[in-house]
């Protein structure tokens, strides 16, 4: 999906950064839209007033940091002569806050380009599910995932365990074997 957008235009750099942010952080659509420049820290994003009006921190990878930097540079160049009244991080080509529909279209177009199965709904929320599933597959514990996702309690996060196959559990358990890691 990342390959759909190149690094040549403001919109492509912005859209690629949005896709990367969804997959790298698992943030909600509303959290992405409301993200401010000041919420972008060196190693993490500060998600203010997420669901349930709770603040949380979400780490960002060096991969995402690189794309954020590219977007910041091209955003600054594009709006150099404008007084940025809107403090949102992601802006439209006309310097306005992105709508939910605009972001949903960015994700949908990239998913169609990547030939995502027609059986799968292509949406920011599906990216969030993919983030959660992959974090679990990569060995993140459910408590930490619950905190990253801003869930009220771990039982909400447990639904992501349903997508893990027995073969995946066996493979993961070999990596975390007590005796093999003495």
N, C-alpha and C positions, 0 to 999 in steps of 0.2 A: 504493500500500500504506500510505503514511503517513496517508492520509485515513481509514482504517478506525478509527483510534483518535483520540478527541477529547482535549481538555485539561481535562476536568471531574473525573475521578476519579484516585485514586492509580494504579490499574492501567492506565488508559488513558494517562496521562502516562508511566508506566514503559515500557509496551509500545511507544509511539510512539518513545521515546528508544532503545529496543533496536533497532527497525527502522532508525532513522536511523543508529545507530552501525554496524550491519552494512554499510549501503550507503556510508557516509562513510569508513570505515576499513578495511574488508575483513578485520577480525579473525575469528579462528576462534571457533566456539561455545564451546569450553572456555576460551578466553582471555576472552570476555565474562563467562562465569559466574564466573571466578576474579578478575575485575577488582576492585581495592580502591579505597576512597575516595582514598587517598594516591596512587594511580596516575593520577588525573585531574589533569593539569597545565594551566596557562593556555592553551597552544597545542597541546598534544599529549597522548597517552595513553602511559603507560609500560607496555609489555607485558612482564611478568616471567615468566620460565620458559615461554616459548612452546614450540612444537614443537622438540625437540632441546635443550631446557633453555637456550635463548638469550633474552636480554633484547633488546628493540628499542623504538624510539619510533615512534609513528604520529601524524601530524598530525591535528588536528580542525578542521573548518571553523567559521566563525562560526554557521552554521545548526545544527550539532551542539552547539556550545557553549551556544547558547540553550536547546536542549532538555535538555541536561544540567543547566543551572541550574534550569529549571522542575522537573525531577525531584528535584534536591537539596532544593529548597524544600518540595515536597509530601511528600517522604520524611521530612524533618525534622519537619514538622507531624504526620505520621501516627504516628511513633514517638517523639514528644517525651517521653513518660512511660516509655519502655522503655530499659533499658540495652542498647545494641546490642552483644551478644556477637559476633555474626557481623559481620565487617568487610567482607564483600563489598559491592560498590557496589549491585548490583541484588538486591533482596530480594522475597520473596513477600509477600502481604498479611498473613501471620502472622510476618513478620520472619525468615524462613529463607532459606537459599541456594536459588536457583532450580535446578531439575533440567534436564537436557538436554531431556526431554520437554516441560516447560513452555515452554521457549524455542522449541522446534520448533513447538509448537501456536500460539504468538503469531505466528510468521512464516507458518505455513500459513493461519491464519484471515485474515490481512491479504492474502495472495496470492489466496485464493479470492474475497474481497471485490473485489479489483482485477481480477478475471476473467483472471488469468494462465492462459495456455493449458494445457489438460489434458496436453499433451505435455511440459510442463516440470515437473520435480520442484520443488516449493516447499519450500525449506529454507534454513537459515542458510548452508550451503555454496554454494547457488546464489546467494545474495546476495554471497558472497565472489567467485564467478566473475564476477558482474555488475560488481562493483567493479573487478576486474582488467581486464575487457574495456573498460569505460568509461574507465578511466585511460589505457589505451593509445590509445583513440579520441580522447581529449582531448589527446594528445601527450606523455604521460609516457614516458620512455625505459624500456626493459625492465630495465636494471640497477637503477634507482631503484624500480621496481615490485617487483622481486625482494626488495629490502631491506625495503620496506614490508610485504610479505606474510610476511616471515620465512622465505623459502626458503633452503635450503642453498646452492644455486647457480642461476645464470640458466637452465640447461637445464630446470629444473622449471617456471619461469615461462613458458618458450616455448610451452607448450601453449595459453596464452591467445591466442597469435597466430593460431592456427588458426581462431578465430571471426571474424576480421576479413576482410571482403569486399574484392574488388578496387576497387570504387567508393569504399569508405572509405579505402583506401590512396591512391588518386588525389586525393581531397579533402584528406587530411592533407598529402600531399606538396606541394600547391599552397600551403598555409599555411607550409610550411617551406622553400620554394624558396630556394636560395642567392642567385640573382640578384634575386629579388623582395624579399629582405631585406637588401640592401646598404645 
